[in-house]
Amino acid sequence: MHFKTAKNRAVKRDVPGAVCSLCAQDIYLGERVWCCNGMTVCRDCFERFARGVLKPFEIVLGEEMEL
């Protein structure tokens, strides 16, 4: 995702710059987002997104693992 702004024009922070792929909420210029595998994720959805992406690597310490 690329943002274009004019050099001599102030950035409008009330105009959405992106939409969260998980919750469909507007994300405004100046807010933090995470972009991965074609998804744009807002701050509120980041934990859910990270847990889903990292799920294949989750283990429970003390349990036997199959290789």
GUNU-781320 format. One record per atom (N, C-alpha, C, O, CB): residue in three letters; atom name; x, y, z. Coordinates in Angstrom, 3 decimals, padded with zeros to 6 digits. Glycine has a CB too. Layout:
! residues N
bator sekol east north up
ALA CA X Y Z $
...
! end
This chain:
! residues 67
bator sekol east north up
MET N 000.845 -001.164 000.000 $
MET CA 000.000 000.000 000.000 $
MET C 000.889 001.225 000.000 $
MET O 001.840 001.312 000.777 $
MET CB -000.961 -000.001 001.206 $
HIS N 000.585 002.157 -000.859 $
HIS CA 001.379 003.375 -000.957 $
HIS C 000.468 004.571 -000.754 $
HIS O -000.660 004.601 -001.244 $
HIS CB 002.110 003.462 -002.321 $
PHE N 000.972 005.554 -000.026 $
PHE CA 000.233 006.780 000.200 $
PHE C 000.933 007.884 -000.565 $
PHE O 002.153 008.025 -000.481 $
PHE CB 000.126 007.118 001.718 $
LYS N 000.173 008.662 -001.306 $
LYS CA 000.751 009.782 -002.031 $
LYS C 000.225 011.074 -001.428 $
LYS O -000.978 011.223 -001.210 $
LYS CB 000.425 009.699 -003.547 $
THR N 001.119 011.994 -001.164 $
THR CA 000.717 013.301 -000.669 $
THR C 001.465 014.363 -001.449 $
THR O 002.603 014.153 -001.868 $
THR CB 000.985 013.436 000.851 $
ALA N 000.837 015.476 -001.638 $
ALA CA 001.491 016.595 -002.310 $
ALA C 002.446 017.270 -001.335 $
ALA O 002.173 017.333 -000.136 $
ALA CB 000.446 017.612 -002.853 $
LYS N 003.558 017.770 -001.846 $
LYS CA 004.558 018.379 -000.986 $
LYS C 004.043 019.617 -000.270 $
LYS O 004.360 019.818 000.902 $
LYS CB 005.772 018.730 -001.789 $
ASN N 003.277 020.431 -000.923 $
ASN CA 002.853 021.708 -000.358 $
ASN C 001.446 021.676 000.221 $
ASN O 000.863 022.727 000.488 $
ASN CB 002.932 022.770 -001.406 $
ARG N 000.902 020.499 000.416 $
ARG CA -000.460 020.387 000.922 $
ARG C -000.441 019.604 002.219 $
ARG O 000.258 018.596 002.317 $
ARG CB -001.392 019.714 -000.114 $
ALA N -001.177 020.034 003.193 $
ALA CA -001.250 019.326 004.478 $
ALA C -001.982 018.002 004.295 $
ALA O -002.935 017.913 003.521 $
ALA CB -001.962 020.196 005.552 $
VAL N -001.539 016.988 005.002 $
VAL CA -002.186 015.680 004.942 $
VAL C -003.506 015.767 005.696 $
VAL O -003.547 016.232 006.835 $
VAL CB -001.269 014.559 005.539 $
LYS N -004.584 015.318 005.059 $
LYS CA -005.898 015.325 005.700 $
LYS C -006.036 014.069 006.533 $
LYS O -006.092 012.964 005.993 $
LYS CB -007.044 015.422 004.652 $
ARG N -006.092 014.230 007.850 $
ARG CA -006.194 013.078 008.742 $
ARG C -007.632 012.599 008.909 $
ARG O -007.860 011.558 009.525 $
ARG CB -005.610 013.420 010.096 $
ASP N -008.603 013.331 008.378 $
ASP CA -009.990 012.900 008.500 $
ASP C -010.436 012.066 007.300 $
ASP O -011.594 011.655 007.224 $
ASP CB -010.898 014.106 008.656 $
VAL N -009.523 011.819 006.369 $
VAL CA -009.824 011.019 005.188 $
VAL C -009.203 009.629 005.378 $
VAL O -008.000 009.524 005.615 $
VAL CB -009.287 011.709 003.882 $
PRO N -010.000 008.572 005.277 $
PRO CA -009.442 007.233 005.452 $
PRO C -008.362 006.950 004.416 $
PRO O -008.503 007.295 003.243 $
PRO CB -010.546 006.178 005.361 $
GLY N -007.280 006.318 004.867 $
GLY CA -006.203 005.954 003.962 $
GLY C -006.241 004.485 003.597 $
GLY O -005.622 004.062 002.620 $
GLY CB -004.874 006.292 004.576 $
ALA N -006.979 003.696 004.394 $
ALA CA -007.090 002.258 004.164 $
ALA C -008.278 001.726 004.952 $
ALA O -008.902 002.451 005.726 $
ALA CB -005.780 001.519 004.569 $
VAL N -008.577 000.455 004.743 $
VAL CA -009.652 -000.225 005.474 $
VAL C -009.082 -001.523 006.034 $
VAL O -008.387 -002.251 005.325 $
VAL CB -010.903 -000.504 004.548 $
CYS N -009.364 -001.812 007.277 $
CYS CA -008.887 -003.043 007.909 $
CYS C -009.527 -004.252 007.223 $
CYS O -010.741 -004.294 007.022 $
CYS CB -009.207 -003.043 009.434 $
SER N -008.705 -005.221 006.871 $
SER CA -009.194 -006.428 006.200 $
SER C -010.018 -007.323 007.126 $
SER O -010.796 -008.150 006.650 $
SER CB -008.026 -007.216 005.642 $
LEU N -009.857 -007.169 008.438 $
LEU CA -010.575 -008.029 009.380 $
LEU C -011.881 -007.423 009.878 $
LEU O -012.903 -008.108 009.917 $
LEU CB -009.695 -008.335 010.554 $
CYS N -011.859 -006.149 010.258 $
CYS CA -013.062 -005.549 010.847 $
CYS C -013.739 -004.536 009.920 $
CYS O -014.813 -004.030 010.245 $
CYS CB -012.708 -004.874 012.155 $
ALA N -013.135 -004.240 008.790 $
ALA CA -013.682 -003.325 007.785 $
ALA C -013.816 -001.885 008.272 $
ALA O -014.553 -001.097 007.678 $
ALA CB -015.023 -003.817 007.339 $
GLN N -013.115 -001.538 009.340 $
GLN CA -013.137 -000.157 009.826 $
GLN C -012.124 000.683 009.046 $
GLN O -011.095 000.184 008.590 $
GLN CB -012.830 -000.104 011.350 $
ASP N -012.441 001.956 008.908 $
ASP CA -011.520 002.867 008.239 $
ASP C -010.257 003.051 009.067 $
ASP O -010.311 003.087 010.297 $
ASP CB -012.192 004.222 007.984 $
ILE N -009.118 003.167 008.389 $
ILE CA -007.847 003.457 009.026 $
ILE C -007.392 004.798 008.453 $
ILE O -007.293 004.968 007.238 $
ILE CB -006.775 002.304 008.781 $
TYR N -007.122 005.737 009.340 $
TYR CA -006.814 007.092 008.913 $
TYR C -005.317 007.330 008.832 $
TYR O -004.530 006.672 009.513 $
TYR CB -007.444 008.092 009.855 $
LEU N -004.938 008.269 007.997 $
LEU CA -003.540 008.621 007.851 $
LEU C -002.957 008.971 009.208 $
LEU O -003.583 009.683 009.993 $
LEU CB -003.369 009.787 006.867 $
GLY N -001.764 008.473 009.483 $
GLY CA -001.112 008.706 010.756 $
GLY C -001.297 007.573 011.745 $
GLY O -000.587 007.521 012.750 $
GLY CB -001.615 009.964 011.349 $
GLU N -002.244 006.649 011.491 $
GLU CA -002.460 005.505 012.378 $
GLU C -001.541 004.358 011.971 $
GLU O -001.173 004.235 010.803 $
GLU CB -003.944 005.052 012.346 $
ARG N -001.174 003.525 012.932 $
ARG CA -000.344 002.343 012.650 $
ARG C -001.193 001.249 012.027 $
ARG O -002.326 001.006 012.445 $
ARG CB 000.338 001.821 013.941 $
VAL N -000.628 000.593 011.019 $
VAL CA -001.260 -000.562 010.386 $
VAL C -000.191 -001.621 010.155 $
VAL O 001.002 -001.320 010.144 $
VAL CB -001.961 -000.167 009.042 $
TRP N -000.625 -002.846 009.973 $
TRP CA 000.267 -003.938 009.622 $
TRP C -000.221 -004.492 008.298 $
TRP O -001.404 -004.798 008.148 $
TRP CB 000.309 -005.047 010.736 $
CYS N 000.682 -004.624 007.339 $
CYS CA 000.352 -005.145 006.014 $
CYS C 001.140 -006.429 005.789 $
CYS O 002.369 -006.435 005.854 $
CYS CB 000.661 -004.096 004.897 $
CYS N 000.426 -007.506 005.526 $
CYS CA 001.073 -008.802 005.363 $
CYS C 000.204 -009.684 004.467 $
CYS O -001.000 -009.816 004.689 $
CYS CB 001.319 -009.482 006.744 $
ASN N 000.819 -010.273 003.471 $
ASN CA 000.117 -011.197 002.566 $
ASN C -001.159 -010.590 001.986 $
ASN O -002.185 -011.264 001.890 $
ASN CB -000.224 -012.486 003.301 $
GLY N -001.095 -009.338 001.607 $
GLY CA -002.235 -008.677 000.984 $
GLY C -003.302 -008.186 001.947 $
GLY O -004.330 -007.661 001.517 $
GLY CB -002.854 -009.595 000.025 $
MET N -003.072 -008.349 003.236 $
MET CA -004.037 -007.891 004.239 $
MET C -003.529 -006.623 004.903 $
MET O -002.326 -006.453 005.101 $
MET CB -004.295 -008.986 005.299 $
THR N -004.446 -005.742 005.242 $
THR CA -004.150 -004.546 006.012 $
THR C -004.895 -004.678 007.333 $
THR O -006.111 -004.864 007.348 $
THR CB -004.560 -003.234 005.239 $
VAL N -004.164 -004.582 008.443 $
VAL CA -004.746 -004.861 009.753 $
VAL C -004.584 -003.644 010.660 $
VAL O -003.496 -003.078 010.758 $
VAL CB -004.088 -006.108 010.394 $
CYS N -005.667 -003.246 011.320 $
CYS CA -005.634 -002.102 012.237 $
CYS C -005.080 -002.534 013.601 $
CYS O -004.906 -003.721 013.873 $
CYS CB -007.054 -001.488 012.398 $
ARG N -004.815 -001.551 014.433 $
ARG CA -004.259 -001.803 015.772 $
ARG C -005.186 -002.686 016.610 $
ARG O -004.715 -003.563 017.334 $
ARG CB -004.008 -000.473 016.502 $
ASP N -006.498 -002.462 016.518 $
ASP CA -007.452 -003.237 017.328 $
ASP C -007.490 -004.712 016.940 $
ASP O -007.780 -005.562 017.782 $
ASP CB -008.845 -002.645 017.194 $
CYS N -007.203 -005.027 015.684 $
CYS CA -007.279 -006.404 015.200 $
CYS C -005.927 -007.110 015.183 $
CYS O -005.854 -008.294 014.852 $
CYS CB -007.867 -006.423 013.819 $
PHE N -004.856 -006.400 015.535 $
PHE CA -003.526 -006.970 015.398 $
PHE C -003.345 -008.268 016.188 $
PHE O -002.794 -009.231 015.655 $
PHE CB -002.502 -005.966 015.839 $
GLU N -003.793 -008.316 017.436 $
GLU CA -003.592 -009.523 018.246 $
GLU C -004.274 -010.732 017.605 $
GLU O -003.677 -011.805 017.520 $
GLU CB -004.130 -009.308 019.673 $
ARG N -005.504 -010.567 017.161 $
ARG CA -006.242 -011.664 016.514 $
ARG C -005.523 -012.105 015.237 $
ARG O -005.403 -013.300 014.964 $
ARG CB -007.700 -011.228 016.187 $
PHE N -005.046 -011.131 014.461 $
PHE CA -004.321 -011.415 013.224 $
PHE C -003.034 -012.196 013.515 $
PHE O -002.762 -013.209 012.871 $
PHE CB -003.994 -010.104 012.482 $
ALA N -002.245 -011.722 014.484 $
ALA CA -000.975 -012.359 014.822 $
ALA C -001.190 -013.784 015.336 $
ALA O -000.442 -014.695 014.979 $
ALA CB -000.227 -011.527 015.872 $
ARG N -002.203 -013.973 016.167 $
ARG CA -002.484 -015.321 016.672 $
ARG C -002.836 -016.275 015.523 $
ARG O -002.417 -017.433 015.528 $
ARG CB -003.636 -015.280 017.701 $
GLY N -003.587 -015.803 014.563 $
GLY CA -003.953 -016.640 013.423 $
GLY C -002.759 -016.987 012.553 $
GLY O -002.607 -018.131 012.124 $
GLY CB -005.001 -015.948 012.588 $
VAL N -001.912 -016.002 012.294 $
VAL CA -000.737 -016.220 011.446 $
VAL C 000.263 -017.147 012.132 $
VAL O 000.890 -017.983 011.482 $
VAL CB -000.066 -014.878 011.100 $
LEU N 000.407 -016.996 013.428 $
LEU CA 001.405 -017.777 014.169 $
LEU C 000.865 -019.098 014.721 $
LEU O 001.618 -019.852 015.337 $
LEU CB 001.946 -016.952 015.305 $
LYS N -000.404 -019.391 014.519 $
LYS CA -001.024 -020.612 015.042 $
LYS C -000.262 -021.884 014.671 $
LYS O -000.124 -022.758 015.528 $
LYS CB -002.440 -020.716 014.537 $
PRO N 000.238 -022.036 013.449 $
PRO CA 000.970 -023.261 013.108 $
PRO C 002.237 -023.480 013.943 $
PRO O 002.753 -024.596 013.993 $
PRO CB 001.339 -023.230 011.651 $
PHE N 002.734 -022.447 014.584 $
PHE CA 003.966 -022.545 015.361 $
PHE C 003.709 -022.635 016.869 $
PHE O 004.649 -022.647 017.663 $
PHE CB 004.849 -021.353 015.066 $
GLU N 002.442 -022.697 017.253 $
GLU CA 002.086 -022.738 018.664 $
GLU C 002.307 -024.136 019.232 $
GLU O 001.932 -025.136 018.620 $
GLU CB 000.628 -022.305 018.864 $
ILE N 002.919 -024.189 020.410 $
ILE CA 003.100 -025.454 021.117 $
ILE C 002.725 -025.232 022.575 $
ILE O 002.677 -024.098 023.051 $
ILE CB 004.570 -025.984 020.983 $
VAL N 002.462 -026.323 023.273 $
VAL CA 002.210 -026.270 024.710 $
VAL C 003.400 -026.944 025.378 $
VAL O 003.644 -028.133 025.171 $
VAL CB 000.838 -026.970 025.102 $
LEU N 004.133 -026.189 026.172 $
LEU CA 005.306 -026.743 026.835 $
LEU C 004.906 -027.887 027.753 $
LEU O 003.931 -027.788 028.497 $
LEU CB 006.044 -025.658 027.626 $
GLY N 005.666 -028.969 027.694 $
GLY CA 005.398 -030.124 028.533 $
GLY C 004.600 -031.211 027.832 $
GLY O 004.512 -032.327 028.345 $
GLY CB 004.674 -029.693 029.755 $
GLU N 004.009 -030.917 026.663 $
GLU CA 003.283 -031.937 025.914 $
GLU C 004.196 -032.528 024.857 $
GLU O 005.068 -031.846 024.319 $
GLU CB 002.008 -031.351 025.266 $
GLU N 003.984 -033.822 024.564 $
GLU CA 004.776 -034.469 023.519 $
GLU C 004.379 -033.908 022.178 $
GLU O 003.218 -033.581 021.930 $
GLU CB 004.593 -036.000 023.542 $
MET N 005.369 -033.806 021.323 $
MET CA 005.119 -033.302 019.960 $
MET C 005.382 -034.413 018.958 $
MET O 006.311 -035.203 019.124 $
MET CB 006.012 -032.059 019.642 $
GLU N 004.560 -034.469 017.920 $
GLU CA 004.793 -035.398 016.826 $
GLU C 005.551 -034.669 015.742 $
GLU O 005.213 -033.537 015.396 $
GLU CB 003.464 -035.984 016.282 $
LEU N 006.570 -035.305 015.202 $
LEU CA 007.347 -034.703 014.119 $
LEU C 006.936 -035.244 012.799 $
LEU O 007.485 -034.849 011.771 $
LEU CB 008.816 -034.924 014.319 $
! end
